[in-house]
């Protein structure tokens, strides 16, 4: 999938899901691309988990155990092996011998996956400043400060991706606004026409 087609497909649901939350759709879509790429990862494409969300003890939904790359405190990378299996819940996965660090959440749709990420962030006080930041770059920095990812260069990675997207994203945003206005105006015109036709029929 090309960058343009990817953005035109995923930016609209990102825009809808983030509306009114304080989170910028640019932040969501940039992280989506950083974590999944333009060719979606297995976790994103098959399980609608676009943000690498692990299943903590509070998660009662389905999980999948996948091998994942992590970083320790000094920035050294290491791997946690997964079983490659999907489970009805976390308890069954652990009973099957899956490493808790390999368990990721499973979502039923794209928008549910996006909403899950927002709910995850809002569920932890340490992410409060992410929603208060008013620019994508500011939100990137706050995500890293809050410890969202283990990569020591996470904010810089997001900024690098965003710099290659912002021109196309701006066009999508403008076109969406124009389209929404156009549809609203056309709907109003049609409604007025029907009313006038009805009135004329009774005179």
C-alpha beads as a LAMMPS data file, in Angstrom:
LAMMPS data file: protein, C-alpha beads

203 atoms
202 bonds

1 atom types
1 bond types

-500.0 500.0 xlo xhi
-500.0 500.0 ylo yhi
-500.0 500.0 zlo zhi

Masses

1 110.0

Atoms # bond

1 1 1 0.000 0.000 0.000
2 1 1 1.333 3.446 -0.911
3 1 1 1.751 6.233 1.640
4 1 1 -1.079 8.228 0.079
5 1 1 -3.592 5.349 -0.053
6 1 1 -2.656 4.335 3.486
7 1 1 -3.292 7.823 4.844
8 1 1 -6.551 8.239 2.955
9 1 1 -7.760 4.941 4.423
10 1 1 -6.667 5.355 8.040
11 1 1 -6.656 9.100 8.673
12 1 1 -10.497 9.494 8.545
13 1 1 -11.158 6.894 11.302
14 1 1 -8.284 8.391 13.301
15 1 1 -9.893 11.811 12.940
16 1 1 -13.298 10.500 14.050
17 1 1 -11.992 8.570 17.046
18 1 1 -9.777 11.362 18.396
19 1 1 -12.342 14.129 17.977
20 1 1 -13.011 15.818 21.313
21 1 1 -10.439 13.752 23.224
22 1 1 -7.531 16.216 23.206
23 1 1 -5.409 13.719 21.317
24 1 1 -4.450 14.875 17.825
25 1 1 -5.260 12.578 14.893
26 1 1 -1.779 13.347 13.546
27 1 1 -0.331 11.783 16.681
28 1 1 -2.411 8.649 16.315
29 1 1 -1.729 8.179 12.610
30 1 1 2.009 8.850 13.003
31 1 1 2.324 6.242 15.712
32 1 1 0.274 3.827 13.625
33 1 1 2.787 4.124 10.782
34 1 1 5.820 3.922 13.064
35 1 1 4.576 0.765 14.767
36 1 1 2.906 -0.927 11.789
37 1 1 4.457 0.589 8.667
38 1 1 2.574 1.129 5.403
39 1 1 2.380 -2.627 5.044
40 1 1 0.638 -3.607 8.240
41 1 1 2.247 -5.937 10.721
42 1 1 0.554 -9.178 11.664
43 1 1 -0.498 -7.630 14.966
44 1 1 -2.184 -4.724 13.178
45 1 1 -3.648 -6.454 10.136
46 1 1 -4.960 -9.590 11.800
47 1 1 -5.678 -8.397 15.335
48 1 1 -6.414 -4.657 14.848
49 1 1 -3.792 -3.801 17.450
50 1 1 -1.972 -0.962 15.719
51 1 1 -0.070 0.335 18.720
52 1 1 1.538 -2.710 20.245
53 1 1 -0.686 -2.619 23.306
54 1 1 0.157 -5.349 25.790
55 1 1 -2.529 -7.055 27.852
56 1 1 -2.100 -6.106 31.489
57 1 1 -3.901 -7.749 34.378
58 1 1 -6.940 -5.502 33.832
59 1 1 -7.467 -6.704 30.244
60 1 1 -10.199 -9.364 30.065
61 1 1 -10.515 -9.632 26.293
62 1 1 -8.778 -11.836 23.742
63 1 1 -4.989 -11.886 23.533
64 1 1 -2.344 -13.123 21.112
65 1 1 1.178 -14.236 22.040
66 1 1 3.781 -12.907 19.592
67 1 1 7.563 -12.592 19.656
68 1 1 8.474 -8.983 20.394
69 1 1 11.576 -6.786 20.539
70 1 1 12.009 -4.816 23.769
71 1 1 14.621 -2.522 25.338
72 1 1 16.071 -2.528 28.831
73 1 1 16.926 0.560 30.906
74 1 1 20.305 1.148 29.214
75 1 1 18.833 0.934 25.696
76 1 1 19.974 -2.610 24.882
77 1 1 17.451 -4.597 22.865
78 1 1 16.289 -8.128 23.580
79 1 1 13.511 -10.477 22.415
80 1 1 10.581 -12.069 24.227
81 1 1 9.401 -15.213 22.468
82 1 1 5.711 -15.779 21.780
83 1 1 3.690 -18.906 21.064
84 1 1 2.018 -17.459 17.965
85 1 1 -1.399 -18.433 19.340
86 1 1 -4.559 -16.447 20.048
87 1 1 -6.329 -17.021 23.359
88 1 1 -9.763 -16.162 24.707
89 1 1 -8.143 -14.379 27.634
90 1 1 -4.854 -13.732 29.446
91 1 1 -5.347 -16.491 32.007
92 1 1 -5.605 -19.195 29.345
93 1 1 -2.510 -17.832 27.607
94 1 1 -0.427 -17.976 30.779
95 1 1 -1.728 -21.462 31.509
96 1 1 -0.464 -22.502 28.077
97 1 1 3.028 -21.303 28.975
98 1 1 2.965 -17.979 27.137
99 1 1 5.328 -15.324 28.487
100 1 1 3.294 -12.439 29.933
101 1 1 5.526 -10.005 28.057
102 1 1 4.471 -11.534 24.729
103 1 1 0.729 -11.029 25.230
104 1 1 -0.963 -8.370 23.103
105 1 1 -4.577 -7.210 23.059
106 1 1 -6.890 -8.292 20.224
107 1 1 -9.488 -5.850 18.820
108 1 1 -12.472 -6.502 16.537
109 1 1 -12.152 -3.504 14.168
110 1 1 -9.906 -0.617 13.117
111 1 1 -11.827 1.978 15.095
112 1 1 -11.988 -0.288 18.147
113 1 1 -8.226 -0.604 17.933
114 1 1 -7.831 3.178 17.746
115 1 1 -10.263 3.704 20.607
116 1 1 -8.468 1.086 22.664
117 1 1 -5.263 3.069 22.387
118 1 1 -6.971 6.275 23.542
119 1 1 -8.658 4.455 26.442
120 1 1 -5.312 2.955 27.387
121 1 1 -3.633 6.350 27.547
122 1 1 -6.491 7.930 29.480
123 1 1 -6.421 5.104 31.987
124 1 1 -3.008 6.159 33.315
125 1 1 -2.371 9.526 35.018
126 1 1 1.176 9.619 33.649
127 1 1 -0.230 10.201 30.140
128 1 1 -2.271 13.255 31.144
129 1 1 0.258 15.671 29.651
130 1 1 -0.017 13.940 26.270
131 1 1 -3.597 15.196 25.964
132 1 1 -2.609 18.677 27.143
133 1 1 0.097 19.142 24.506
134 1 1 -1.202 21.103 21.519
135 1 1 1.150 19.973 18.740
136 1 1 2.031 16.538 17.381
137 1 1 5.679 17.011 18.350
138 1 1 4.658 17.999 21.865
139 1 1 2.526 14.885 22.211
140 1 1 5.385 12.728 20.886
141 1 1 7.676 14.073 23.594
142 1 1 5.097 13.542 26.336
143 1 1 4.517 9.956 25.195
144 1 1 8.205 9.214 25.582
145 1 1 8.460 11.022 28.930
146 1 1 5.514 9.003 30.212
147 1 1 7.264 5.760 29.305
148 1 1 4.851 4.600 26.594
149 1 1 7.627 2.848 24.635
150 1 1 10.914 1.342 25.750
151 1 1 12.880 2.837 22.833
152 1 1 15.084 5.721 24.074
153 1 1 14.592 7.601 20.779
154 1 1 10.830 7.120 20.473
155 1 1 9.900 10.836 20.176
156 1 1 12.545 11.430 17.509
157 1 1 11.336 8.410 15.572
158 1 1 7.767 9.723 15.612
159 1 1 8.890 13.199 14.544
160 1 1 10.861 11.772 11.628
161 1 1 7.815 9.831 10.405
162 1 1 5.482 12.803 10.881
163 1 1 7.714 15.124 8.845
164 1 1 7.168 12.838 5.862
165 1 1 3.387 12.765 6.344
166 1 1 2.239 16.238 7.330
167 1 1 1.761 17.640 3.825
168 1 1 -0.478 14.750 2.769
169 1 1 -2.325 14.751 6.102
170 1 1 -3.056 18.461 5.714
171 1 1 -4.643 17.820 2.324
172 1 1 -6.809 15.011 3.680
173 1 1 -7.990 17.208 6.534
174 1 1 -8.907 20.064 4.186
175 1 1 -10.676 17.779 1.718
176 1 1 -12.653 16.089 4.520
177 1 1 -13.879 19.462 5.780
178 1 1 -14.891 20.512 2.297
179 1 1 -16.672 17.247 1.652
180 1 1 -18.568 17.421 4.930
181 1 1 -19.707 20.946 4.160
182 1 1 -20.679 19.962 0.646
183 1 1 -22.780 17.027 1.776
184 1 1 -24.507 19.105 4.429
185 1 1 -25.369 21.828 1.911
186 1 1 -26.645 19.337 -0.660
187 1 1 -28.783 17.646 1.985
188 1 1 -30.292 20.974 2.947
189 1 1 -31.033 21.812 -0.686
190 1 1 -32.736 18.465 -1.261
191 1 1 -34.818 18.835 1.894
192 1 1 -35.958 22.328 0.918
193 1 1 -36.826 21.086 -2.556
194 1 1 -38.961 18.269 -1.149
195 1 1 -40.782 20.646 1.190
196 1 1 -41.496 23.106 -1.602
197 1 1 -42.707 20.314 -3.873
198 1 1 -45.003 19.061 -1.115
199 1 1 -46.431 22.514 -0.513
200 1 1 -46.979 23.038 -4.227
201 1 1 -48.861 19.762 -4.423
202 1 1 -51.390 20.980 -1.839
203 1 1 -52.021 24.352 -3.499

Bonds

1 1 1 2
2 1 2 3
3 1 3 4
4 1 4 5
5 1 5 6
6 1 6 7
7 1 7 8
8 1 8 9
9 1 9 10
10 1 10 11
11 1 11 12
12 1 12 13
13 1 13 14
14 1 14 15
15 1 15 16
16 1 16 17
17 1 17 18
18 1 18 19
19 1 19 20
20 1 20 21
21 1 21 22
22 1 22 23
23 1 23 24
24 1 24 25
25 1 25 26
26 1 26 27
27 1 27 28
28 1 28 29
29 1 29 30
30 1 30 31
31 1 31 32
32 1 32 33
33 1 33 34
34 1 34 35
35 1 35 36
36 1 36 37
37 1 37 38
38 1 38 39
39 1 39 40
40 1 40 41
41 1 41 42
42 1 42 43
43 1 43 44
44 1 44 45
45 1 45 46
46 1 46 47
47 1 47 48
48 1 48 49
49 1 49 50
50 1 50 51
51 1 51 52
52 1 52 53
53 1 53 54
54 1 54 55
55 1 55 56
56 1 56 57
57 1 57 58
58 1 58 59
59 1 59 60
60 1 60 61
61 1 61 62
62 1 62 63
63 1 63 64
64 1 64 65
65 1 65 66
66 1 66 67
67 1 67 68
68 1 68 69
69 1 69 70
70 1 70 71
71 1 71 72
72 1 72 73
73 1 73 74
74 1 74 75
75 1 75 76
76 1 76 77
77 1 77 78
78 1 78 79
79 1 79 80
80 1 80 81
81 1 81 82
82 1 82 83
83 1 83 84
84 1 84 85
85 1 85 86
86 1 86 87
87 1 87 88
88 1 88 89
89 1 89 90
90 1 90 91
91 1 91 92
92 1 92 93
93 1 93 94
94 1 94 95
95 1 95 96
96 1 96 97
97 1 97 98
98 1 98 99
99 1 99 100
100 1 100 101
101 1 101 102
102 1 102 103
103 1 103 104
104 1 104 105
105 1 105 106
106 1 106 107
107 1 107 108
108 1 108 109
109 1 109 110
110 1 110 111
111 1 111 112
112 1 112 113
113 1 113 114
114 1 114 115
115 1 115 116
116 1 116 117
117 1 117 118
118 1 118 119
119 1 119 120
120 1 120 121
121 1 121 122
122 1 122 123
123 1 123 124
124 1 124 125
125 1 125 126
126 1 126 127
127 1 127 128
128 1 128 129
129 1 129 130
130 1 130 131
131 1 131 132
132 1 132 133
133 1 133 134
134 1 134 135
135 1 135 136
136 1 136 137
137 1 137 138
138 1 138 139
139 1 139 140
140 1 140 141
141 1 141 142
142 1 142 143
143 1 143 144
144 1 144 145
145 1 145 146
146 1 146 147
147 1 147 148
148 1 148 149
149 1 149 150
150 1 150 151
151 1 151 152
152 1 152 153
153 1 153 154
154 1 154 155
155 1 155 156
156 1 156 157
157 1 157 158
158 1 158 159
159 1 159 160
160 1 160 161
161 1 161 162
162 1 162 163
163 1 163 164
164 1 164 165
165 1 165 166
166 1 166 167
167 1 167 168
168 1 168 169
169 1 169 170
170 1 170 171
171 1 171 172
172 1 172 173
173 1 173 174
174 1 174 175
175 1 175 176
176 1 176 177
177 1 177 178
178 1 178 179
179 1 179 180
180 1 180 181
181 1 181 182
182 1 182 183
183 1 183 184
184 1 184 185
185 1 185 186
186 1 186 187
187 1 187 188
188 1 188 189
189 1 189 190
190 1 190 191
191 1 191 192
192 1 192 193
193 1 193 194
194 1 194 195
195 1 195 196
196 1 196 197
197 1 197 198
198 1 198 199
199 1 199 200
200 1 200 201
201 1 201 202
202 1 202 203
